[in-house]
Amino acid sequence: MRDRQAKNIGLAIVGAGRVGLFRGEVAARHAQVGWIGIAEKNPERAKLIAEKLKADFVTSDYRELLNRPEVNATIISTDEHLHVDPILLAAERKHSLMIEKPLATDLGDSARVLAAIQAAGVDAVVGYTQRFRRRWLAAKEKVSTGQLGDVTLVSSRAFMNRLVAIDNYKRTDHPEKISPMVISGTHALDIVMWMMEGKTPVEIYARSIDKALGPEWKGIDATSGVITFSDGTIYQSTISWALPVVWPGAVYSLDVGIVGTEGVLTIDDTHRDIVLATSKSQGEGYAPDSARRVDFMGSYPPGDMALGELRGPMREETESWLNRVALGLPTPAATAAEAHRNLMLTKAFDLSARLKKPISLPIEPSDDIY
């Protein structure tokens, strides 16, 4: 470490929403970040975040920002459907990249983005923030060092407050193109596929239901399905983002079980270990609602605000990426190739549910039709 020459970072943040602010505040405190620029379409939001971060440059045009000579690293934190163009330009400019998941919402666009990143030879990581929580890192260590033997069966169950779904459906004109599996189930899927590193998925069989969110939002409530791997391993996945607004989990509650030939590992990530009940409405989550008065604390994936700073996995993930850019250190962050695979698998879940039949893997961009 002492022999390494640290690289100075000129950081571009494209999209100054909630996540752009979280990551920007971490970056503003990093010793090697000497310049910060922001691209944000909303002028009031841009002004607010620029003041918070003491940004050196602010614009509404991401092209103007990414073409600045000071920039050598870029965070893409726009809405999901706006990722493609800034990623392509940043890759062309040879910037190190941190991209909020997914690479794209369309499988063909995701494949195009991955190809551009690989052709440019740039280092890119994707924001699967749960990898930076201690419990998943500890689980990964046990699985990867063979403590369970050969993994044969995995199950995951993710329950989510419907506020997340409603927020997503409000922001799209095409509710048929988003789903609980693609938007949120991908986090559980990524954790499991990370544990199953080296195994090849060959088939998916799934079903969905839309009785709660379908009538008003024309969206899917829940999806459940099974992935079969080439060696016979089975992964059963269930995701519902239709739980009532008063469900105490602000965002995510997850149960995972991993069974191997030599052992078993169960992870309770439902956040019921710290429960707050109060007469005051709770503001945690992506789209807070005044009806929430009981909270499973810690269920907000980025972490928690404490003593004026974000504490938790998104802070650690951002610091890990900045250390990678500055010093070339390893990081457990998801790669662009893993992110594309995750999108392909979640799209395959939805395709199987729509067609009501098993789907061979991998699927191609031409299969991603509605």
C-alpha positions as CSV (number, residue, x, y, z in Angstrom):
1,M,0.0,0.0,0.0
2,R,2.7,2.5,0.9
3,D,4.5,1.9,-2.3
4,R,1.5,2.6,-4.5
5,Q,1.2,6.0,-6.2
6,A,-2.3,7.2,-5.6
7,K,-4.2,8.5,-8.7
8,N,-6.0,11.8,-8.4
9,I,-9.7,11.5,-9.3
10,G,-11.7,14.0,-11.3
11,L,-15.3,12.8,-10.7
12,A,-18.4,13.3,-12.8
13,I,-21.8,12.5,-11.3
14,V,-24.5,12.1,-14.0
15,G,-27.8,12.4,-12.2
16,A,-28.0,14.2,-8.9
17,G,-30.9,12.4,-7.3
18,R,-30.9,10.6,-3.9
19,V,-28.2,8.1,-4.9
20,G,-26.1,10.7,-6.7
21,L,-26.1,12.8,-3.5
22,F,-25.3,9.8,-1.3
23,R,-22.3,8.8,-3.4
24,G,-21.2,12.4,-4.0
25,E,-21.0,13.1,-0.3
26,V,-18.8,10.1,0.2
27,A,-16.6,11.2,-2.7
28,A,-16.3,14.7,-1.4
29,R,-14.6,13.4,1.7
30,H,-12.2,11.1,-0.2
31,A,-8.6,12.2,-0.1
32,Q,-7.9,11.5,-3.8
33,V,-11.0,13.2,-5.2
34,G,-9.8,16.6,-6.2
35,W,-12.5,17.7,-8.6
36,I,-16.3,17.1,-8.8
37,G,-18.7,17.9,-11.6
38,I,-22.5,17.4,-11.7
39,A,-24.9,16.9,-14.6
40,E,-28.5,17.3,-13.5
41,K,-31.6,18.3,-15.6
42,N,-33.5,19.8,-12.7
43,P,-31.9,23.2,-12.1
44,E,-33.1,23.6,-8.5
45,R,-31.8,20.1,-7.7
46,A,-28.5,20.8,-9.4
47,K,-28.0,23.9,-7.4
48,L,-28.8,22.2,-4.1
49,I,-26.5,19.3,-4.7
50,A,-23.7,21.5,-6.1
51,E,-23.8,23.5,-2.9
52,K,-23.8,20.4,-0.7
53,L,-20.8,18.9,-2.5
54,K,-19.0,22.2,-3.2
55,A,-19.0,21.0,-6.8
56,D,-16.4,22.6,-9.2
57,F,-18.7,22.4,-12.3
58,V,-22.5,22.1,-12.8
59,T,-24.4,21.6,-16.0
60,S,-27.7,20.2,-17.3
61,D,-25.9,18.4,-20.2
62,Y,-24.1,15.2,-19.4
63,R,-22.1,15.5,-22.6
64,E,-20.6,18.8,-21.5
65,L,-19.6,17.3,-18.2
66,L,-18.1,14.0,-19.5
67,N,-16.1,15.9,-22.1
68,R,-14.4,18.0,-19.4
69,P,-10.6,17.3,-19.3
70,E,-10.6,17.0,-15.5
71,V,-12.9,13.9,-15.5
72,N,-11.4,10.4,-15.3
73,A,-14.1,8.7,-13.3
74,T,-17.9,8.8,-13.7
75,I,-20.9,7.8,-11.5
76,I,-24.0,7.1,-13.6
77,S,-27.0,7.6,-11.2
78,T,-29.8,8.7,-13.5
79,D,-33.2,7.0,-13.7
80,E,-32.7,3.5,-14.9
81,H,-34.0,4.1,-18.4
82,L,-31.5,6.9,-19.0
83,H,-28.3,5.0,-18.4
84,V,-27.3,4.0,-21.9
85,D,-26.1,7.2,-23.6
86,P,-24.0,8.6,-20.7
87,I,-22.4,5.1,-20.2
88,L,-21.4,4.9,-23.9
89,L,-19.9,8.4,-23.8
90,A,-18.0,7.8,-20.6
91,A,-16.7,4.5,-21.9
92,E,-15.5,6.3,-25.1
93,R,-13.7,8.8,-22.9
94,K,-12.0,5.9,-21.0
95,H,-13.5,6.8,-17.6
96,S,-13.6,4.4,-14.7
97,L,-17.3,3.7,-14.2
98,M,-19.6,3.2,-11.3
99,I,-23.1,2.5,-12.7
100,E,-26.3,2.1,-10.7
101,K,-28.0,-1.1,-11.7
102,P,-29.1,-2.0,-14.3
103,L,-26.8,-1.3,-17.2
104,A,-30.0,-0.7,-19.2
105,T,-33.7,-1.7,-18.9
106,D,-33.7,-3.3,-22.4
107,L,-31.7,-6.5,-22.9
108,G,-30.4,-5.4,-26.3
109,D,-29.3,-2.0,-24.9
110,S,-27.6,-3.8,-22.0
111,A,-25.7,-6.1,-24.4
112,R,-24.6,-3.0,-26.4
113,V,-23.4,-1.2,-23.3
114,L,-21.5,-4.2,-22.1
115,A,-19.8,-4.6,-25.5
116,A,-18.8,-0.9,-25.5
117,I,-17.3,-1.2,-22.0
118,Q,-15.3,-4.3,-22.9
119,A,-14.2,-2.8,-26.2
120,A,-13.0,0.4,-24.5
121,G,-11.1,-1.7,-21.9
122,V,-12.5,0.5,-19.1
123,D,-13.0,-0.6,-15.5
124,A,-16.7,-0.6,-14.7
125,V,-18.6,-1.7,-11.6
126,V,-22.3,-1.9,-11.1
127,G,-24.2,-0.8,-7.9
128,Y,-25.4,-4.1,-6.3
129,T,-24.9,-2.5,-2.9
130,Q,-26.0,-5.5,-0.9
131,R,-22.6,-7.2,-1.6
132,F,-21.1,-4.8,0.9
133,R,-23.1,-5.8,3.9
134,R,-21.2,-7.8,6.4
135,R,-23.6,-10.7,6.5
136,W,-23.4,-11.3,2.7
137,L,-19.6,-11.0,2.7
138,A,-19.4,-13.5,5.6
139,A,-21.7,-15.9,3.7
140,K,-19.7,-15.5,0.5
141,E,-16.6,-16.4,2.4
142,K,-18.1,-19.6,3.8
143,V,-19.5,-20.7,0.4
144,S,-16.3,-19.9,-1.6
145,T,-14.0,-21.7,0.9
146,G,-16.1,-24.9,0.6
147,Q,-17.6,-24.9,4.1
148,L,-20.9,-26.2,2.6
149,G,-19.3,-28.6,0.2
150,D,-21.0,-28.5,-3.3
151,V,-24.0,-26.2,-3.2
152,T,-27.1,-28.1,-4.4
153,L,-30.1,-26.0,-3.4
154,V,-30.7,-22.3,-2.7
155,S,-34.0,-20.5,-1.9
156,S,-34.6,-16.8,-1.5
157,R,-37.8,-14.9,-0.5
158,A,-37.9,-11.1,-0.8
159,F,-40.8,-9.1,0.6
160,M,-41.1,-5.4,-0.2
161,N,-43.4,-2.6,0.7
162,R,-45.6,-1.6,-2.2
163,L,-44.4,2.0,-1.9
164,V,-41.4,0.9,-4.0
165,A,-43.5,-0.5,-6.7
166,I,-45.9,2.5,-6.9
167,D,-42.9,4.9,-7.1
168,N,-41.6,2.9,-10.0
169,Y,-44.9,2.7,-11.8
170,K,-45.5,6.4,-11.4
171,R,-42.2,7.2,-13.2
172,T,-42.9,5.1,-16.3
173,D,-45.3,5.3,-19.3
174,H,-44.7,1.6,-19.9
175,P,-45.5,-0.4,-16.8
176,E,-45.3,-3.6,-18.8
177,K,-41.5,-3.0,-19.2
178,I,-40.7,-3.1,-15.4
179,S,-41.4,-5.8,-12.9
180,P,-40.6,-6.7,-9.3
181,M,-38.0,-9.2,-10.6
182,V,-36.2,-6.8,-12.9
183,I,-36.2,-3.8,-10.6
184,S,-35.9,-5.3,-7.2
185,G,-35.6,-9.1,-7.3
186,T,-32.3,-8.6,-9.1
187,H,-30.7,-7.8,-5.7
188,A,-31.5,-11.2,-4.2
189,L,-30.6,-12.8,-7.5
190,D,-27.2,-11.1,-7.6
191,I,-26.4,-12.2,-4.1
192,V,-27.3,-15.8,-4.9
193,M,-25.5,-15.9,-8.2
194,W,-22.5,-14.4,-6.4
195,M,-22.6,-17.4,-4.0
196,M,-23.1,-19.8,-7.0
197,E,-20.0,-18.5,-8.8
198,G,-18.9,-21.0,-11.4
199,K,-22.3,-22.6,-11.9
200,T,-24.1,-22.2,-15.2
201,P,-27.9,-21.6,-15.3
202,V,-29.6,-23.5,-18.1
203,E,-33.4,-23.2,-17.6
204,I,-36.0,-21.0,-15.8
205,Y,-39.6,-21.8,-15.0
206,A,-41.7,-19.0,-13.4
207,R,-45.2,-17.6,-12.7
208,S,-46.5,-14.1,-11.8
209,I,-49.6,-12.6,-10.2
210,D,-51.1,-9.1,-10.5
211,K,-54.2,-8.9,-8.3
212,A,-53.0,-6.1,-6.0
213,L,-51.1,-3.7,-8.3
214,G,-52.5,-4.8,-11.6
215,P,-55.9,-3.0,-11.5
216,E,-54.6,0.5,-10.8
217,W,-51.0,0.4,-12.0
218,K,-51.1,-2.4,-14.6
219,G,-48.1,-3.9,-12.9
220,I,-47.0,-7.2,-11.5
221,D,-47.4,-8.0,-7.8
222,A,-45.1,-11.0,-7.4
223,T,-43.0,-13.5,-9.4
224,S,-41.9,-16.9,-8.2
225,G,-39.7,-19.4,-10.2
226,V,-36.9,-21.9,-10.3
227,I,-33.5,-21.8,-12.0
228,T,-31.9,-25.1,-12.9
229,F,-28.1,-25.2,-13.3
230,S,-26.1,-27.4,-15.6
231,D,-24.9,-29.6,-12.7
232,G,-28.5,-30.1,-11.4
233,T,-28.3,-27.4,-8.7
234,I,-31.7,-25.7,-8.1
235,Y,-32.4,-22.1,-7.1
236,Q,-36.0,-21.2,-6.1
237,S,-36.7,-17.4,-6.0
238,T,-39.8,-15.5,-4.9
239,I,-40.2,-11.7,-4.9
240,S,-43.3,-9.7,-4.0
241,W,-43.4,-5.9,-4.0
242,A,-47.1,-5.7,-3.2
243,L,-47.0,-5.8,0.6
244,P,-49.3,-3.1,2.2
245,V,-48.0,0.4,2.8
246,V,-48.1,-0.2,6.5
247,W,-45.7,-3.2,6.2
248,P,-42.9,-2.2,8.6
249,G,-40.1,-3.0,6.2
250,A,-39.3,0.4,4.6
251,V,-38.0,-1.4,1.5
252,Y,-36.5,-4.9,1.5
253,S,-36.9,-8.1,3.7
254,L,-35.0,-11.1,2.5
255,D,-34.6,-14.7,3.6
256,V,-31.9,-16.9,2.0
257,G,-31.2,-20.6,2.5
258,I,-28.1,-22.3,1.0
259,V,-27.8,-26.1,1.2
260,G,-24.7,-28.0,0.2
261,T,-23.4,-31.6,0.3
262,E,-21.6,-30.8,3.6
263,G,-23.6,-28.1,5.3
264,V,-26.3,-25.5,5.3
265,L,-26.3,-21.7,5.7
266,T,-29.4,-19.7,6.5
267,I,-29.5,-15.9,6.4
268,D,-32.3,-13.9,8.0
269,D,-32.1,-10.4,6.4
270,T,-35.7,-9.4,7.3
271,H,-34.5,-6.6,9.6
272,R,-36.8,-7.6,12.5
273,D,-34.0,-7.4,15.0
274,I,-34.5,-3.6,15.5
275,V,-38.2,-2.6,15.5
276,L,-39.3,1.0,16.0
277,A,-43.0,1.8,16.9
278,T,-44.0,5.5,17.3
279,S,-46.9,7.9,16.9
280,K,-44.8,9.8,14.3
281,S,-44.8,9.0,10.6
282,Q,-41.5,7.3,9.4
283,G,-39.6,8.9,6.5
284,E,-37.4,6.0,5.6
285,G,-37.6,4.3,2.2
286,Y,-37.6,5.5,-1.4
287,A,-41.2,6.9,-1.2
288,P,-42.1,7.5,2.4
289,D,-45.8,7.5,3.4
290,S,-47.4,9.0,6.6
291,A,-49.2,5.8,7.3
292,R,-46.0,4.1,8.3
293,R,-45.6,4.3,12.1
294,V,-43.7,1.0,12.7
295,D,-40.3,0.5,11.1
296,F,-38.0,-2.5,10.7
297,M,-34.9,-0.3,11.0
298,G,-32.1,-1.1,8.5
299,S,-34.3,-2.2,5.7
300,Y,-33.4,0.8,3.5
301,P,-30.7,-0.7,1.2
302,P,-28.3,2.2,1.0
303,G,-27.9,2.3,4.8
304,D,-28.9,4.8,7.4
305,M,-28.3,8.5,8.1
306,A,-26.6,8.9,11.4
307,L,-24.8,11.9,12.8
308,G,-25.3,13.8,9.5
309,E,-23.7,11.1,7.3
310,L,-24.8,8.0,5.4
311,R,-23.6,4.9,7.3
312,G,-23.7,1.5,5.7
313,P,-23.3,-0.5,2.5
314,M,-23.6,2.3,-0.1
315,R,-20.9,4.3,1.7
316,E,-18.6,1.3,1.9
317,E,-19.3,0.4,-1.8
318,T,-18.5,4.0,-2.9
319,E,-15.3,4.1,-0.9
320,S,-14.3,0.7,-2.2
321,W,-14.7,1.9,-5.8
322,L,-12.9,5.2,-5.2
323,N,-10.0,3.2,-3.6
324,R,-10.0,0.9,-6.7
325,V,-9.8,3.9,-9.0
326,A,-7.1,5.7,-6.9
327,L,-5.0,2.7,-5.9
328,G,-6.1,-0.3,-8.0
329,L,-7.3,-2.2,-5.0
330,P,-9.7,-5.2,-5.4
331,T,-13.4,-4.8,-4.7
332,P,-16.3,-7.3,-4.4
333,A,-18.5,-5.0,-6.5
334,A,-20.4,-6.5,-9.4
335,T,-18.9,-6.3,-12.8
336,A,-20.6,-5.1,-15.9
337,A,-20.8,-8.7,-17.2
338,E,-22.4,-9.9,-14.0
339,A,-24.9,-7.0,-14.2
340,H,-25.9,-8.0,-17.8
341,R,-26.3,-11.6,-16.8
342,N,-28.5,-10.5,-13.9
343,L,-30.7,-8.5,-16.2
344,M,-30.9,-11.5,-18.7
345,L,-32.0,-13.8,-15.9
346,T,-34.7,-11.5,-14.5
347,K,-36.0,-10.9,-18.0
348,A,-36.1,-14.7,-18.4
349,F,-38.2,-15.0,-15.3
350,D,-40.7,-12.6,-16.7
351,L,-40.7,-14.2,-20.1
352,S,-41.4,-17.6,-18.6
353,A,-44.2,-16.2,-16.5
354,R,-45.8,-14.5,-19.6
355,L,-45.5,-17.6,-21.8
356,K,-46.3,-20.0,-19.0
357,K,-43.6,-22.4,-20.0
358,P,-39.9,-23.2,-19.2
359,I,-37.3,-21.0,-20.9
360,S,-33.9,-22.2,-22.0
361,L,-30.9,-20.0,-21.0
362,P,-29.4,-17.7,-21.9
363,I,-32.2,-15.7,-23.6
364,E,-31.3,-13.3,-26.4
365,P,-32.2,-9.6,-26.8
366,S,-34.8,-10.7,-29.5
367,D,-36.6,-12.6,-26.8
368,D,-37.1,-9.5,-24.7
369,I,-40.4,-8.4,-26.2
370,Y,-43.8,-7.4,-24.8
